[in-house]
Amino acid sequence: MEYGSDSLEIQQSTLPKDARVLMIDDVLATGGTLIAADKLIRNAGFTVCGAITLLEIGALNGSAILNQHGILNKSVLIS
């Protein structure tokens, strides 16, 4: 997280085996939350097909950081 620390969890029984997951977040700043979610989802045995955010804070280059981690991403608005 950009502003502190926290944890993400998932129950493997939540999704069917071999599920493809589209991550959705409200704001993309530095990409930390989506990178952590990507690692969690992949470690649980699922496939991440990309990420969508409502708003990207363009000056923080979150989209470029996600691209460097191999996470396809789109934002509805960029400020």
mmCIF file of the N, C-alpha and C atoms, coordinates in Angstrom:
data_MODEL
# 
_entry.id   MODEL 
# 
loop_
_atom_site.group_PDB 
_atom_site.id 
_atom_site.type_symbol 
_atom_site.label_atom_id 
_atom_site.label_alt_id 
_atom_site.label_comp_id 
_atom_site.label_asym_id 
_atom_site.label_entity_id 
_atom_site.label_seq_id 
_atom_site.pdbx_PDB_ins_code 
_atom_site.Cartn_x 
_atom_site.Cartn_y 
_atom_site.Cartn_z 
_atom_site.occupancy 
_atom_site.B_iso_or_equiv 
_atom_site.pdbx_formal_charge 
_atom_site.auth_seq_id 
_atom_site.auth_comp_id 
_atom_site.auth_asym_id 
_atom_site.auth_atom_id 
_atom_site.pdbx_PDB_model_num 
ATOM 1   N N  . MET A 1 1  ? 0.836   -1.193  0.000   1.00 0.00 ? 1  MET A N  1 
ATOM 2   C CA . MET A 1 1  ? 0.000   0.000   0.000   1.00 0.00 ? 1  MET A CA 1 
ATOM 3   C C  . MET A 1 1  ? 0.873   1.246   0.000   1.00 0.00 ? 1  MET A C  1 
ATOM 4   N N  . GLU A 1 2  ? 0.388   2.264   -0.643  1.00 0.00 ? 2  GLU A N  1 
ATOM 5   C CA . GLU A 1 2  ? 1.147   3.506   -0.750  1.00 0.00 ? 2  GLU A CA 1 
ATOM 6   C C  . GLU A 1 2  ? 1.231   4.254   0.579   1.00 0.00 ? 2  GLU A C  1 
ATOM 7   N N  . TYR A 1 3  ? 0.225   4.085   1.422   1.00 0.00 ? 3  TYR A N  1 
ATOM 8   C CA . TYR A 1 3  ? 0.100   4.938   2.599   1.00 0.00 ? 3  TYR A CA 1 
ATOM 9   C C  . TYR A 1 3  ? 0.252   4.191   3.912   1.00 0.00 ? 3  TYR A C  1 
ATOM 10  N N  . GLY A 1 4  ? 0.595   2.921   3.895   1.00 0.00 ? 4  GLY A N  1 
ATOM 11  C CA . GLY A 1 4  ? 0.712   2.144   5.119   1.00 0.00 ? 4  GLY A CA 1 
ATOM 12  C C  . GLY A 1 4  ? 0.909   0.686   4.785   1.00 0.00 ? 4  GLY A C  1 
ATOM 13  N N  . SER A 1 5  ? 0.472   -0.177  5.679   1.00 0.00 ? 5  SER A N  1 
ATOM 14  C CA . SER A 1 5  ? 0.581   -1.606  5.410   1.00 0.00 ? 5  SER A CA 1 
ATOM 15  C C  . SER A 1 5  ? -0.711  -2.293  5.807   1.00 0.00 ? 5  SER A C  1 
ATOM 16  N N  . ASP A 1 6  ? -0.999  -3.398  5.161   1.00 0.00 ? 6  ASP A N  1 
ATOM 17  C CA . ASP A 1 6  ? -2.202  -4.165  5.411   1.00 0.00 ? 6  ASP A CA 1 
ATOM 18  C C  . ASP A 1 6  ? -1.993  -5.536  4.812   1.00 0.00 ? 6  ASP A C  1 
ATOM 19  N N  . SER A 1 7  ? -3.031  -6.328  4.742   1.00 0.00 ? 7  SER A N  1 
ATOM 20  C CA . SER A 1 7  ? -2.884  -7.660  4.150   1.00 0.00 ? 7  SER A CA 1 
ATOM 21  C C  . SER A 1 7  ? -4.079  -7.970  3.260   1.00 0.00 ? 7  SER A C  1 
ATOM 22  N N  . LEU A 1 8  ? -3.847  -8.841  2.277   1.00 0.00 ? 8  LEU A N  1 
ATOM 23  C CA . LEU A 1 8  ? -4.885  -9.334  1.391   1.00 0.00 ? 8  LEU A CA 1 
ATOM 24  C C  . LEU A 1 8  ? -4.969  -10.835 1.560   1.00 0.00 ? 8  LEU A C  1 
ATOM 25  N N  . GLU A 1 9  ? -6.186  -11.368 1.534   1.00 0.00 ? 9  GLU A N  1 
ATOM 26  C CA . GLU A 1 9  ? -6.378  -12.807 1.671   1.00 0.00 ? 9  GLU A CA 1 
ATOM 27  C C  . GLU A 1 9  ? -7.415  -13.276 0.664   1.00 0.00 ? 9  GLU A C  1 
ATOM 28  N N  . ILE A 1 10 ? -7.335  -14.559 0.304   1.00 0.00 ? 10 ILE A N  1 
ATOM 29  C CA . ILE A 1 10 ? -8.331  -15.164 -0.573  1.00 0.00 ? 10 ILE A CA 1 
ATOM 30  C C  . ILE A 1 10 ? -8.498  -16.622 -0.169  1.00 0.00 ? 10 ILE A C  1 
ATOM 31  N N  . GLN A 1 11 ? -9.731  -17.099 -0.233  1.00 0.00 ? 11 GLN A N  1 
ATOM 32  C CA . GLN A 1 11 ? -9.990  -18.518 -0.028  1.00 0.00 ? 11 GLN A CA 1 
ATOM 33  C C  . GLN A 1 11 ? -9.910  -19.183 -1.396  1.00 0.00 ? 11 GLN A C  1 
ATOM 34  N N  . GLN A 1 12 ? -9.105  -20.220 -1.513  1.00 0.00 ? 12 GLN A N  1 
ATOM 35  C CA . GLN A 1 12 ? -8.960  -20.875 -2.812  1.00 0.00 ? 12 GLN A CA 1 
ATOM 36  C C  . GLN A 1 12 ? -10.269 -21.477 -3.294  1.00 0.00 ? 12 GLN A C  1 
ATOM 37  N N  . SER A 1 13 ? -11.176 -21.821 -2.385  1.00 0.00 ? 13 SER A N  1 
ATOM 38  C CA . SER A 1 13 ? -12.453 -22.412 -2.788  1.00 0.00 ? 13 SER A CA 1 
ATOM 39  C C  . SER A 1 13 ? -13.432 -21.364 -3.324  1.00 0.00 ? 13 SER A C  1 
ATOM 40  N N  . THR A 1 14 ? -13.067 -20.088 -3.261  1.00 0.00 ? 14 THR A N  1 
ATOM 41  C CA . THR A 1 14 ? -13.928 -19.005 -3.735  1.00 0.00 ? 14 THR A CA 1 
ATOM 42  C C  . THR A 1 14 ? -14.116 -19.063 -5.248  1.00 0.00 ? 14 THR A C  1 
ATOM 43  N N  . LEU A 1 15 ? -13.080 -19.449 -5.956  1.00 0.00 ? 15 LEU A N  1 
ATOM 44  C CA . LEU A 1 15 ? -13.107 -19.463 -7.414  1.00 0.00 ? 15 LEU A CA 1 
ATOM 45  C C  . LEU A 1 15 ? -12.963 -20.883 -7.935  1.00 0.00 ? 15 LEU A C  1 
ATOM 46  N N  . PRO A 1 16 ? -13.528 -21.152 -9.106  1.00 0.00 ? 16 PRO A N  1 
ATOM 47  C CA . PRO A 1 16 ? -13.349 -22.486 -9.691  1.00 0.00 ? 16 PRO A CA 1 
ATOM 48  C C  . PRO A 1 16 ? -11.894 -22.706 -10.110 1.00 0.00 ? 16 PRO A C  1 
ATOM 49  N N  . LYS A 1 17 ? -11.486 -23.964 -10.148 1.00 0.00 ? 17 LYS A N  1 
ATOM 50  C CA . LYS A 1 17 ? -10.133 -24.312 -10.581 1.00 0.00 ? 17 LYS A CA 1 
ATOM 51  C C  . LYS A 1 17 ? -9.894  -23.727 -11.972 1.00 0.00 ? 17 LYS A C  1 
ATOM 52  N N  . ASP A 1 18 ? -8.686  -23.226 -12.197 1.00 0.00 ? 18 ASP A N  1 
ATOM 53  C CA . ASP A 1 18 ? -8.287  -22.633 -13.480 1.00 0.00 ? 18 ASP A CA 1 
ATOM 54  C C  . ASP A 1 18 ? -9.041  -21.346 -13.807 1.00 0.00 ? 18 ASP A C  1 
ATOM 55  N N  . ALA A 1 19 ? -9.552  -20.635 -12.802 1.00 0.00 ? 19 ALA A N  1 
ATOM 56  C CA . ALA A 1 19 ? -10.283 -19.378 -13.032 1.00 0.00 ? 19 ALA A CA 1 
ATOM 57  C C  . ALA A 1 19 ? -9.350  -18.312 -13.593 1.00 0.00 ? 19 ALA A C  1 
ATOM 58  N N  . ARG A 1 20 ? -9.912  -17.474 -14.435 1.00 0.00 ? 20 ARG A N  1 
ATOM 59  C CA . ARG A 1 20 ? -9.221  -16.291 -14.943 1.00 0.00 ? 20 ARG A CA 1 
ATOM 60  C C  . ARG A 1 20 ? -9.820  -15.104 -14.202 1.00 0.00 ? 20 ARG A C  1 
ATOM 61  N N  . VAL A 1 21 ? -8.969  -14.270 -13.621 1.00 0.00 ? 21 VAL A N  1 
ATOM 62  C CA . VAL A 1 21 ? -9.422  -13.196 -12.736 1.00 0.00 ? 21 VAL A CA 1 
ATOM 63  C C  . VAL A 1 21 ? -9.111  -11.829 -13.343 1.00 0.00 ? 21 VAL A C  1 
ATOM 64  N N  . LEU A 1 22 ? -10.112 -10.958 -13.368 1.00 0.00 ? 22 LEU A N  1 
ATOM 65  C CA . LEU A 1 22 ? -9.934  -9.566  -13.736 1.00 0.00 ? 22 LEU A CA 1 
ATOM 66  C C  . LEU A 1 22 ? -9.967  -8.774  -12.432 1.00 0.00 ? 22 LEU A C  1 
ATOM 67  N N  . MET A 1 23 ? -8.871  -8.118  -12.111 1.00 0.00 ? 23 MET A N  1 
ATOM 68  C CA . MET A 1 23 ? -8.798  -7.324  -10.885 1.00 0.00 ? 23 MET A CA 1 
ATOM 69  C C  . MET A 1 23 ? -9.419  -5.952  -11.140 1.00 0.00 ? 23 MET A C  1 
ATOM 70  N N  . ILE A 1 24 ? -10.217 -5.477  -10.184 1.00 0.00 ? 24 ILE A N  1 
ATOM 71  C CA . ILE A 1 24 ? -10.873 -4.177  -10.296 1.00 0.00 ? 24 ILE A CA 1 
ATOM 72  C C  . ILE A 1 24 ? -10.567 -3.383  -9.038  1.00 0.00 ? 24 ILE A C  1 
ATOM 73  N N  . ASP A 1 25 ? -10.108 -2.143  -9.212  1.00 0.00 ? 25 ASP A N  1 
ATOM 74  C CA . ASP A 1 25 ? -9.788  -1.276  -8.081  1.00 0.00 ? 25 ASP A CA 1 
ATOM 75  C C  . ASP A 1 25 ? -10.319 0.121   -8.394  1.00 0.00 ? 25 ASP A C  1 
ATOM 76  N N  . ASP A 1 26 ? -10.553 0.906   -7.350  1.00 0.00 ? 26 ASP A N  1 
ATOM 77  C CA . ASP A 1 26 ? -11.091 2.238   -7.574  1.00 0.00 ? 26 ASP A CA 1 
ATOM 78  C C  . ASP A 1 26 ? -10.037 3.226   -8.069  1.00 0.00 ? 26 ASP A C  1 
ATOM 79  N N  . VAL A 1 27 ? -8.877  3.266   -7.402  1.00 0.00 ? 27 VAL A N  1 
ATOM 80  C CA . VAL A 1 27 ? -7.846  4.243   -7.758  1.00 0.00 ? 27 VAL A CA 1 
ATOM 81  C C  . VAL A 1 27 ? -6.502  3.549   -7.954  1.00 0.00 ? 27 VAL A C  1 
ATOM 82  N N  . LEU A 1 28 ? -5.830  3.884   -9.040  1.00 0.00 ? 28 LEU A N  1 
ATOM 83  C CA . LEU A 1 28 ? -4.479  3.397   -9.293  1.00 0.00 ? 28 LEU A CA 1 
ATOM 84  C C  . LEU A 1 28 ? -3.510  4.533   -9.003  1.00 0.00 ? 28 LEU A C  1 
ATOM 85  N N  . ALA A 1 29 ? -2.690  4.341   -7.974  1.00 0.00 ? 29 ALA A N  1 
ATOM 86  C CA . ALA A 1 29 ? -1.664  5.332   -7.652  1.00 0.00 ? 29 ALA A CA 1 
ATOM 87  C C  . ALA A 1 29 ? -0.314  4.759   -8.079  1.00 0.00 ? 29 ALA A C  1 
ATOM 88  N N  . THR A 1 30 ? 0.363   4.041   -7.201  1.00 0.00 ? 30 THR A N  1 
ATOM 89  C CA . THR A 1 30 ? 1.663   3.451   -7.537  1.00 0.00 ? 30 THR A CA 1 
ATOM 90  C C  . THR A 1 30 ? 1.561   1.992   -7.955  1.00 0.00 ? 30 THR A C  1 
ATOM 91  N N  . GLY A 1 31 ? 0.379   1.400   -7.849  1.00 0.00 ? 31 GLY A N  1 
ATOM 92  C CA . GLY A 1 31 ? 0.180   0.015   -8.263  1.00 0.00 ? 31 GLY A CA 1 
ATOM 93  C C  . GLY A 1 31 ? 0.425   -1.020  -7.186  1.00 0.00 ? 31 GLY A C  1 
ATOM 94  N N  . GLY A 1 32 ? 0.787   -0.597  -5.987  1.00 0.00 ? 32 GLY A N  1 
ATOM 95  C CA . GLY A 1 32 ? 1.133   -1.542  -4.928  1.00 0.00 ? 32 GLY A CA 1 
ATOM 96  C C  . GLY A 1 32 ? 0.043   -2.534  -4.579  1.00 0.00 ? 32 GLY A C  1 
ATOM 97  N N  . THR A 1 33 ? -1.195  -2.065  -4.474  1.00 0.00 ? 33 THR A N  1 
ATOM 98  C CA . THR A 1 33 ? -2.298  -2.958  -4.113  1.00 0.00 ? 33 THR A CA 1 
ATOM 99  C C  . THR A 1 33 ? -2.547  -3.985  -5.210  1.00 0.00 ? 33 THR A C  1 
ATOM 100 N N  . LEU A 1 34 ? -2.539  -3.552  -6.463  1.00 0.00 ? 34 LEU A N  1 
ATOM 101 C CA . LEU A 1 34 ? -2.789  -4.485  -7.563  1.00 0.00 ? 34 LEU A CA 1 
ATOM 102 C C  . LEU A 1 34 ? -1.638  -5.469  -7.751  1.00 0.00 ? 34 LEU A C  1 
ATOM 103 N N  . ILE A 1 35 ? -0.421  -5.047  -7.496  1.00 0.00 ? 35 ILE A N  1 
ATOM 104 C CA . ILE A 1 35 ? 0.716   -5.966  -7.574  1.00 0.00 ? 35 ILE A CA 1 
ATOM 105 C C  . ILE A 1 35 ? 0.596   -7.031  -6.482  1.00 0.00 ? 35 ILE A C  1 
ATOM 106 N N  . ALA A 1 36 ? 0.218   -6.612  -5.276  1.00 0.00 ? 36 ALA A N  1 
ATOM 107 C CA . ALA A 1 36 ? 0.027   -7.574  -4.188  1.00 0.00 ? 36 ALA A CA 1 
ATOM 108 C C  . ALA A 1 36 ? -1.116  -8.530  -4.499  1.00 0.00 ? 36 ALA A C  1 
ATOM 109 N N  . ALA A 1 37 ? -2.209  -8.009  -5.050  1.00 0.00 ? 37 ALA A N  1 
ATOM 110 C CA . ALA A 1 37 ? -3.347  -8.860  -5.415  1.00 0.00 ? 37 ALA A CA 1 
ATOM 111 C C  . ALA A 1 37 ? -2.959  -9.845  -6.512  1.00 0.00 ? 37 ALA A C  1 
ATOM 112 N N  . ASP A 1 38 ? -2.177  -9.387  -7.483  1.00 0.00 ? 38 ASP A N  1 
ATOM 113 C CA . ASP A 1 38 ? -1.699  -10.253 -8.558  1.00 0.00 ? 38 ASP A CA 1 
ATOM 114 C C  . ASP A 1 38 ? -0.897  -11.426 -7.994  1.00 0.00 ? 38 ASP A C  1 
ATOM 115 N N  . LYS A 1 39 ? 0.019   -11.137 -7.080  1.00 0.00 ? 39 LYS A N  1 
ATOM 116 C CA . LYS A 1 39 ? 0.834   -12.198 -6.466  1.00 0.00 ? 39 LYS A CA 1 
ATOM 117 C C  . LYS A 1 39 ? -0.042  -13.176 -5.695  1.00 0.00 ? 39 LYS A C  1 
ATOM 118 N N  . LEU A 1 40 ? -0.998  -12.651 -4.948  1.00 0.00 ? 40 LEU A N  1 
ATOM 119 C CA . LEU A 1 40 ? -1.900  -13.489 -4.163  1.00 0.00 ? 40 LEU A CA 1 
ATOM 120 C C  . LEU A 1 40 ? -2.712  -14.411 -5.064  1.00 0.00 ? 40 LEU A C  1 
ATOM 121 N N  . ILE A 1 41 ? -3.293  -13.857 -6.107  1.00 0.00 ? 41 ILE A N  1 
ATOM 122 C CA . ILE A 1 41 ? -4.143  -14.632 -7.012  1.00 0.00 ? 41 ILE A CA 1 
ATOM 123 C C  . ILE A 1 41 ? -3.330  -15.699 -7.733  1.00 0.00 ? 41 ILE A C  1 
ATOM 124 N N  . ARG A 1 42 ? -2.152  -15.347 -8.206  1.00 0.00 ? 42 ARG A N  1 
ATOM 125 C CA . ARG A 1 42 ? -1.307  -16.330 -8.895  1.00 0.00 ? 42 ARG A CA 1 
ATOM 126 C C  . ARG A 1 42 ? -0.828  -17.428 -7.934  1.00 0.00 ? 42 ARG A C  1 
ATOM 127 N N  . ASN A 1 43 ? -0.455  -17.043 -6.706  1.00 0.00 ? 43 ASN A N  1 
ATOM 128 C CA . ASN A 1 43 ? -0.018  -18.042 -5.724  1.00 0.00 ? 43 ASN A CA 1 
ATOM 129 C C  . ASN A 1 43 ? -1.146  -18.985 -5.323  1.00 0.00 ? 43 ASN A C  1 
ATOM 130 N N  . ALA A 1 44 ? -2.385  -18.524 -5.445  1.00 0.00 ? 44 ALA A N  1 
ATOM 131 C CA . ALA A 1 44 ? -3.541  -19.367 -5.139  1.00 0.00 ? 44 ALA A CA 1 
ATOM 132 C C  . ALA A 1 44 ? -3.867  -20.312 -6.295  1.00 0.00 ? 44 ALA A C  1 
ATOM 133 N N  . GLY A 1 45 ? -3.152  -20.167 -7.420  1.00 0.00 ? 45 GLY A N  1 
ATOM 134 C CA . GLY A 1 45 ? -3.327  -21.076 -8.547  1.00 0.00 ? 45 GLY A CA 1 
ATOM 135 C C  . GLY A 1 45 ? -4.244  -20.574 -9.642  1.00 0.00 ? 45 GLY A C  1 
ATOM 136 N N  . PHE A 1 46 ? -4.575  -19.300 -9.608  1.00 0.00 ? 46 PHE A N  1 
ATOM 137 C CA . PHE A 1 46 ? -5.463  -18.742 -10.621 1.00 0.00 ? 46 PHE A CA 1 
ATOM 138 C C  . PHE A 1 46 ? -4.664  -17.882 -11.603 1.00 0.00 ? 46 PHE A C  1 
ATOM 139 N N  . THR A 1 47 ? -5.295  -17.498 -12.701 1.00 0.00 ? 47 THR A N  1 
ATOM 140 C CA . THR A 1 47 ? -4.659  -16.700 -13.735 1.00 0.00 ? 47 THR A CA 1 
ATOM 141 C C  . THR A 1 47 ? -5.206  -15.280 -13.696 1.00 0.00 ? 47 THR A C  1 
ATOM 142 N N  . VAL A 1 48 ? -4.331  -14.302 -13.658 1.00 0.00 ? 48 VAL A N  1 
ATOM 143 C CA . VAL A 1 48 ? -4.746  -12.900 -13.728 1.00 0.00 ? 48 VAL A CA 1 
ATOM 144 C C  . VAL A 1 48 ? -4.749  -12.497 -15.197 1.00 0.00 ? 48 VAL A C  1 
ATOM 145 N N  . CYS A 1 49 ? -5.901  -12.017 -15.674 1.00 0.00 ? 49 CYS A N  1 
ATOM 146 C CA . CYS A 1 49 ? -5.978  -11.609 -17.078 1.00 0.00 ? 49 CYS A CA 1 
ATOM 147 C C  . CYS A 1 49 ? -5.835  -10.098 -17.242 1.00 0.00 ? 49 CYS A C  1 
ATOM 148 N N  . GLY A 1 50 ? -5.822  -9.342  -16.139 1.00 0.00 ? 50 GLY A N  1 
ATOM 149 C CA . GLY A 1 50 ? -5.617  -7.903  -16.227 1.00 0.00 ? 50 GLY A CA 1 
ATOM 150 C C  . GLY A 1 50 ? -6.220  -7.177  -15.056 1.00 0.00 ? 50 GLY A C  1 
ATOM 151 N N  . ALA A 1 51 ? -6.156  -5.842  -15.130 1.00 0.00 ? 51 ALA A N  1 
ATOM 152 C CA . ALA A 1 51 ? -6.680  -4.982  -14.075 1.00 0.00 ? 51 ALA A CA 1 
ATOM 153 C C  . ALA A 1 51 ? -7.383  -3.783  -14.688 1.00 0.00 ? 51 ALA A C  1 
ATOM 154 N N  . ILE A 1 52 ? -8.471  -3.387  -14.055 1.00 0.00 ? 52 ILE A N  1 
ATOM 155 C CA . ILE A 1 52 ? -9.205  -2.190  -14.446 1.00 0.00 ? 52 ILE A CA 1 
ATOM 156 C C  . ILE A 1 52 ? -9.331  -1.294  -13.223 1.00 0.00 ? 52 ILE A C  1 
ATOM 157 N N  . THR A 1 53 ? -9.100  0.008   -13.417 1.00 0.00 ? 53 THR A N  1 
ATOM 158 C CA . THR A 1 53 ? -9.309  0.967   -12.341 1.00 0.00 ? 53 THR A CA 1 
ATOM 159 C C  . THR A 1 53 ? -10.206 2.090   -12.846 1.00 0.00 ? 53 THR A C  1 
ATOM 160 N N  . LEU A 1 54 ? -10.932 2.682   -11.922 1.00 0.00 ? 54 LEU A N  1 
ATOM 161 C CA . LEU A 1 54 ? -11.795 3.796   -12.282 1.00 0.00 ? 54 LEU A CA 1 
ATOM 162 C C  . LEU A 1 54 ? -10.963 5.048   -12.551 1.00 0.00 ? 54 LEU A C  1 
ATOM 163 N N  . LEU A 1 55 ? -9.993  5.320   -11.671 1.00 0.00 ? 55 LEU A N  1 
ATOM 164 C CA . LEU A 1 55 ? -9.197  6.540   -11.777 1.00 0.00 ? 55 LEU A CA 1 
ATOM 165 C C  . LEU A 1 55 ? -7.724  6.220   -11.608 1.00 0.00 ? 55 LEU A C  1 
ATOM 166 N N  . GLU A 1 56 ? -6.901  6.750   -12.487 1.00 0.00 ? 56 GLU A N  1 
ATOM 167 C CA . GLU A 1 56 ? -5.449  6.640   -12.337 1.00 0.00 ? 56 GLU A CA 1 
ATOM 168 C C  . GLU A 1 56 ? -4.872  8.020   -12.054 1.00 0.00 ? 56 GLU A C  1 
ATOM 169 N N  . ILE A 1 57 ? -4.021  8.102   -11.042 1.00 0.00 ? 57 ILE A N  1 
ATOM 170 C CA . ILE A 1 57 ? -3.295  9.337   -10.763 1.00 0.00 ? 57 ILE A CA 1 
ATOM 171 C C  . ILE A 1 57 ? -2.055  9.298   -11.651 1.00 0.00 ? 57 ILE A C  1 
ATOM 172 N N  . GLY A 1 58 ? -2.155  9.935   -12.804 1.00 0.00 ? 58 GLY A N  1 
ATOM 173 C CA . GLY A 1 58 ? -1.149  9.824   -13.853 1.00 0.00 ? 58 GLY A CA 1 
ATOM 174 C C  . GLY A 1 58 ? 0.267   10.158  -13.432 1.00 0.00 ? 58 GLY A C  1 
ATOM 175 N N  . ALA A 1 59 ? 0.430   11.138  -12.579 1.00 0.00 ? 59 ALA A N  1 
ATOM 176 C CA . ALA A 1 59 ? 1.766   11.590  -12.179 1.00 0.00 ? 59 ALA A CA 1 
ATOM 177 C C  . ALA A 1 59 ? 2.543   10.526  -11.407 1.00 0.00 ? 59 ALA A C  1 
ATOM 178 N N  . LEU A 1 60 ? 1.850   9.516   -10.866 1.00 0.00 ? 60 LEU A N  1 
ATOM 179 C CA . LEU A 1 60 ? 2.520   8.472   -10.079 1.00 0.00 ? 60 LEU A CA 1 
ATOM 180 C C  . LEU A 1 60 ? 2.945   7.265   -10.915 1.00 0.00 ? 60 LEU A C  1 
ATOM 181 N N  . ASN A 1 61 ? 2.599   7.260   -12.208 1.00 0.00 ? 61 ASN A N  1 
ATOM 182 C CA . ASN A 1 61 ? 3.055   6.237   -13.163 1.00 0.00 ? 61 ASN A CA 1 
ATOM 183 C C  . ASN A 1 61 ? 2.663   4.807   -12.783 1.00 0.00 ? 61 ASN A C  1 
ATOM 184 N N  . GLY A 1 62 ? 1.522   4.633   -12.112 1.00 0.00 ? 62 GLY A N  1 
ATOM 185 C CA . GLY A 1 62 ? 1.079   3.306   -11.716 1.00 0.00 ? 62 GLY A CA 1 
ATOM 186 C C  . GLY A 1 62 ? 0.892   2.351   -12.878 1.00 0.00 ? 62 GLY A C  1 
ATOM 187 N N  . SER A 1 63 ? 0.366   2.851   -13.994 1.00 0.00 ? 63 SER A N  1 
ATOM 188 C CA . SER A 1 63 ? 0.146   2.013   -15.167 1.00 0.00 ? 63 SER A CA 1 
ATOM 189 C C  . SER A 1 63 ? 1.462   1.443   -15.689 1.00 0.00 ? 63 SER A C  1 
ATOM 190 N N  . ALA A 1 64 ? 2.480   2.279   -15.748 1.00 0.00 ? 64 ALA A N  1 
ATOM 191 C CA . ALA A 1 64 ? 3.796   1.826   -16.218 1.00 0.00 ? 64 ALA A CA 1 
ATOM 192 C C  . ALA A 1 64 ? 4.388   0.792   -15.258 1.00 0.00 ? 64 ALA A C  1 
ATOM 193 N N  . ILE A 1 65 ? 4.180   0.987   -13.964 1.00 0.00 ? 65 ILE A N  1 
ATOM 194 C CA . ILE A 1 65 ? 4.689   0.038   -12.974 1.00 0.00 ? 65 ILE A CA 1 
ATOM 195 C C  . ILE A 1 65 ? 3.980   -1.306  -13.116 1.00 0.00 ? 65 ILE A C  1 
ATOM 196 N N  . LEU A 1 66 ? 2.666   -1.275  -13.317 1.00 0.00 ? 66 LEU A N  1 
ATOM 197 C CA . LEU A 1 66 ? 1.935   -2.529  -13.533 1.00 0.00 ? 66 LEU A CA 1 
ATOM 198 C C  . LEU A 1 66 ? 2.422   -3.221  -14.801 1.00 0.00 ? 66 LEU A C  1 
ATOM 199 N N  . ASN A 1 67 ? 2.657   -2.457  -15.858 1.00 0.00 ? 67 ASN A N  1 
ATOM 200 C CA . ASN A 1 67 ? 3.174   -3.035  -17.106 1.00 0.00 ? 67 ASN A CA 1 
ATOM 201 C C  . ASN A 1 67 ? 4.525   -3.715  -16.868 1.00 0.00 ? 67 ASN A C  1 
ATOM 202 N N  . GLN A 1 68 ? 5.386   -3.111  -16.048 1.00 0.00 ? 68 GLN A N  1 
ATOM 203 C CA . GLN A 1 68 ? 6.684   -3.705  -15.737 1.00 0.00 ? 68 GLN A CA 1 
ATOM 204 C C  . GLN A 1 68 ? 6.531   -5.032  -15.014 1.00 0.00 ? 68 GLN A C  1 
ATOM 205 N N  . HIS A 1 69 ? 5.426   -5.205  -14.290 1.00 0.00 ? 69 HIS A N  1 
ATOM 206 C CA . HIS A 1 69 ? 5.145   -6.460  -13.582 1.00 0.00 ? 69 HIS A CA 1 
ATOM 207 C C  . HIS A 1 69 ? 4.321   -7.423  -14.437 1.00 0.00 ? 69 HIS A C  1 
ATOM 208 N N  . GLY A 1 70 ? 4.106   -7.079  -15.695 1.00 0.00 ? 70 GLY A N  1 
ATOM 209 C CA . GLY A 1 70 ? 3.377   -7.962  -16.606 1.00 0.00 ? 70 GLY A CA 1 
ATOM 210 C C  . GLY A 1 70 ? 1.879   -7.979  -16.378 1.00 0.00 ? 70 GLY A C  1 
ATOM 211 N N  . ILE A 1 71 ? 1.339   -6.916  -15.786 1.00 0.00 ? 71 ILE A N  1 
ATOM 212 C CA . ILE A 1 71 ? -0.097  -6.841  -15.515 1.00 0.00 ? 71 ILE A CA 1 
ATOM 213 C C  . ILE A 1 71 ? -0.731  -5.889  -16.528 1.00 0.00 ? 71 ILE A C  1 
ATOM 214 N N  . LEU A 1 72 ? -1.524  -6.437  -17.450 1.00 0.00 ? 72 LEU A N  1 
ATOM 215 C CA . LEU A 1 72 ? -2.252  -5.600  -18.397 1.00 0.00 ? 72 LEU A CA 1 
ATOM 216 C C  . LEU A 1 72 ? -3.238  -4.754  -17.617 1.00 0.00 ? 72 LEU A C  1 
ATOM 217 N N  . ASN A 1 73 ? -3.396  -3.485  -17.990 1.00 0.00 ? 73 ASN A N  1 
ATOM 218 C CA . ASN A 1 73 ? -4.276  -2.621  -17.212 1.00 0.00 ? 73 ASN A CA 1 
ATOM 219 C C  . ASN A 1 73 ? -4.863  -1.491  -18.050 1.00 0.00 ? 73 ASN A C  1 
ATOM 220 N N  . LYS A 1 74 ? -6.040  -1.058  -17.642 1.00 0.00 ? 74 LYS A N  1 
ATOM 221 C CA . LYS A 1 74 ? -6.732  0.079   -18.246 1.00 0.00 ? 74 LYS A CA 1 
ATOM 222 C C  . LYS A 1 74 ? -7.383  0.880   -17.125 1.00 0.00 ? 74 LYS A C  1 
ATOM 223 N N  . SER A 1 75 ? -7.485  2.186   -17.319 1.00 0.00 ? 75 SER A N  1 
ATOM 224 C CA . SER A 1 75 ? -8.177  3.071   -16.392 1.00 0.00 ? 75 SER A CA 1 
ATOM 225 C C  . SER A 1 75 ? -9.259  3.815   -17.145 1.00 0.00 ? 75 SER A C  1 
ATOM 226 N N  . VAL A 1 76 ? -10.382 4.058   -16.484 1.00 0.00 ? 76 VAL A N  1 
ATOM 227 C CA . VAL A 1 76 ? -11.474 4.803   -17.107 1.00 0.00 ? 76 VAL A CA 1 
ATOM 228 C C  . VAL A 1 76 ? -11.098 6.270   -17.220 1.00 0.00 ? 76 VAL A C  1 
ATOM 229 N N  . LEU A 1 77 ? -10.523 6.833   -16.146 1.00 0.00 ? 77 LEU A N  1 
ATOM 230 C CA . LEU A 1 77 ? -10.118 8.241   -16.132 1.00 0.00 ? 77 LEU A CA 1 
ATOM 231 C C  . LEU A 1 77 ? -8.666  8.344   -15.677 1.00 0.00 ? 77 LEU A C  1 
ATOM 232 N N  . ILE A 1 78 ? -7.950  9.303   -16.221 1.00 0.00 ? 78 ILE A N  1 
ATOM 233 C CA . ILE A 1 78 ? -6.581  9.570   -15.786 1.00 0.00 ? 78 ILE A CA 1 
ATOM 234 C C  . ILE A 1 78 ? -6.509  11.044  -15.404 1.00 0.00 ? 78 ILE A C  1 
ATOM 235 N N  . SER A 1 79 ? -6.027  11.274  -14.169 1.00 0.00 ? 79 SER A N  1 
ATOM 236 C CA . SER A 1 79 ? -5.931  12.677  -13.730 1.00 0.00 ? 79 SER A CA 1 
ATOM 237 C C  . SER A 1 79 ? -4.479  13.109  -13.679 1.00 0.00 ? 79 SER A C  1 
# 
